Amino acid sequence: MSIRHGLLALLEHGPRYGSQLRTEFESRTGATWPLNVGQVYTTLNRLERDGMVAQDGEDEAGHTLYAITGAGRAELRAWFERPVDRTSPARDELAIKLAMAVGAPAVDIRDVIQSQRRHTVKAMQDYTRLKAQALEPAPADRDEIAWLLVLEQLIFQTEAEARWLDHCEARLIRLSAAAEQHPEPAPPHAPAPAPAHGHRRRPG
């Protein structure tokens, strides 16, 4: 998630202060990815260092305002035009968990899959319910439309995850059946050691 570019997009609408940016970011995304004020101000400091935002006085309450610069607008335009890179995907905890569960002692990977499927289906149902609420009445402003887009992405994502879990379980069943039909040969037994011969006593 690019907090940096999200803040630039909000600042393009006019100068904002830190907690205002946090509130607007969470409103636009439905608080799906909550921010704390520390993250916001750390990001603003870096943007200011890079010449993409500049302090723009204070509001009536004494909050320091930040405004986007020309360099910030150029960076924002480039971000909107640039596809999100999928060649280096972020680490996915579920994929890593299943990869590690394969062959792990004392772990039944089917139990892991079933437990995750229940959680994924519940999440999908929750997102679908939130979408129905967002559509009644029809979205009227930008924040409501933005939240609807985020919700639909989460629904598609959980649907895909549920299908992938079904695929993983089916593959494991096929592999298990193949292993039963063609069991690996047992390793050959090592030859028994030759009996040791006792030493004869020499005649005295």
Solvent accessible surface area in square Angstrom, and as a share of the most:
residue,aa,sasa,rsa
1,M,139,0.62
2,S,38,0.25
3,I,28,0.14
4,R,70,0.26
5,H,17,0.08
6,G,13,0.12
7,L,0,0.00
8,L,0,0.00
9,A,25,0.19
10,L,7,0.03
11,L,2,0.01
12,E,60,0.27
13,H,101,0.45
14,G,18,0.18
15,P,60,0.38
16,R,39,0.14
17,Y,47,0.18
18,G,0,0.00
19,S,40,0.26
20,Q,58,0.26
21,L,0,0.00
22,R,78,0.29
23,T,81,0.47
24,E,44,0.20
25,F,15,0.06
26,E,40,0.18
27,S,51,0.33
28,R,71,0.26
29,T,20,0.11
30,G,28,0.27
31,A,54,0.42
32,T,41,0.24
33,W,98,0.35
34,P,92,0.58
35,L,11,0.05
36,N,83,0.43
37,V,49,0.28
38,G,46,0.45
39,Q,70,0.31
40,V,0,0.00
41,Y,72,0.28
42,T,61,0.35
43,T,17,0.10
44,L,0,0.00
45,N,88,0.45
46,R,130,0.48
47,L,0,0.00
48,E,62,0.28
49,R,174,0.63
50,D,58,0.30
51,G,36,0.35
52,M,29,0.13
53,V,3,0.02
54,A,44,0.34
55,Q,105,0.47
56,D,70,0.36
57,G,48,0.46
58,E,117,0.52
59,D,45,0.24
60,E,189,0.85
61,A,78,0.61
62,G,42,0.40
63,H,71,0.32
64,T,44,0.26
65,L,30,0.15
66,Y,11,0.04
67,A,24,0.18
68,I,14,0.07
69,T,36,0.21
70,G,54,0.52
71,A,54,0.42
72,G,0,0.00
73,R,106,0.39
74,A,63,0.49
75,E,43,0.19
76,L,0,0.00
77,R,102,0.37
78,A,41,0.32
79,W,76,0.27
80,F,115,0.48
81,E,138,0.62
82,R,123,0.45
83,P,115,0.72
84,V,105,0.60
85,D,91,0.47
86,R,188,0.69
87,T,121,0.70
88,S,88,0.57
89,P,104,0.66
90,A,95,0.74
91,R,220,0.80
92,D,75,0.39
93,E,135,0.61
94,L,18,0.09
95,A,41,0.32
96,I,80,0.41
97,K,94,0.40
98,L,10,0.05
99,A,63,0.48
100,M,137,0.61
101,A,9,0.07
102,V,93,0.53
103,G,77,0.75
104,A,30,0.23
105,P,120,0.76
106,A,117,0.91
107,V,69,0.39
108,D,78,0.41
109,I,25,0.13
110,R,88,0.32
111,D,83,0.43
112,V,34,0.20
113,I,1,0.00
114,Q,70,0.31
115,S,59,0.38
116,Q,38,0.17
117,R,51,0.19
118,R,161,0.59
119,H,119,0.53
120,T,2,0.01
121,V,49,0.28
122,K,121,0.51
123,A,21,0.17
124,M,39,0.18
125,Q,108,0.48
126,D,37,0.19
127,Y,55,0.21
128,T,68,0.40
129,R,131,0.48
130,L,64,0.32
131,K,56,0.24
132,A,58,0.45
133,Q,108,0.48
134,A,24,0.19
135,L,74,0.37
136,E,136,0.61
137,P,116,0.73
138,A,75,0.58
139,P,31,0.20
140,A,94,0.73
141,D,74,0.38
142,R,172,0.63
143,D,49,0.25
144,E,78,0.35
145,I,82,0.42
146,A,20,0.16
147,W,56,0.20
148,L,22,0.11
149,L,113,0.56
150,V,24,0.14
151,L,0,0.00
152,E,43,0.19
153,Q,88,0.39
154,L,16,0.08
155,I,17,0.09
156,F,137,0.57
157,Q,101,0.45
158,T,18,0.10
159,E,61,0.27
160,A,45,0.35
161,E,48,0.22
162,A,15,0.11
163,R,152,0.56
164,W,93,0.33
165,L,0,0.00
166,D,73,0.38
167,H,87,0.39
168,C,22,0.13
169,E,33,0.15
170,A,40,0.31
171,R,114,0.42
172,L,35,0.18
173,I,88,0.45
174,R,129,0.47
175,L,105,0.52
176,S,44,0.29
177,A,44,0.34
178,A,49,0.38
179,A,62,0.48
180,E,136,0.61
181,Q,134,0.60
182,H,141,0.63
183,P,98,0.62
184,E,161,0.72
185,P,124,0.78
186,A,87,0.68
187,P,108,0.68
188,P,129,0.81
189,H,180,0.80
190,A,90,0.70
191,P,125,0.79
192,A,93,0.72
193,P,124,0.78
194,A,91,0.70
195,P,109,0.68
196,A,105,0.81
197,H,168,0.75
198,G,72,0.69
199,H,188,0.84
200,R,231,0.84
201,R,226,0.83
202,R,210,0.77
203,P,129,0.81
204,G,128,1.23
